[in-house]
Amino acid sequence: MHSRQYKMQILISTLNLVFMSIARFTEIYIVLILLRLSLGWLPNINAYNEPYFTLYRLTDPYLKLFRGILPYIFGMDVSPILAILFLQNIMVIFQNIHLEAFD
């Protein structure tokens, strides 16, 4: 019986680690998106030079999912706001999941 409780505790600890890792990953990805958006305001940045090229390659596939959902407002693409809000919701959900074992 003790072995079963130990295995359950390992499973619960592993799931908690996975949930917190997903939350931290989304937090880091939000920072990368904000950095990419900030670089968009600098006209002298060449997106094909490193490290900007890698940053664009990491963030563009996700941001393209949200393009076209919202129309341009005053000539600005507001889809990154929607993308960030979605990631923040995912982050909050996974930060608040905490499993505990019943004895």
HELIX and SHEET records of a PDB file:
HELIX    1   1 HIS A    2  LEU A   39  1                                  38    
HELIX    2   2 TYR A   52  LYS A   64  1                                  13    
HELIX    3   3 SER A   79  GLN A   95  1                                  17    
END                                                                             
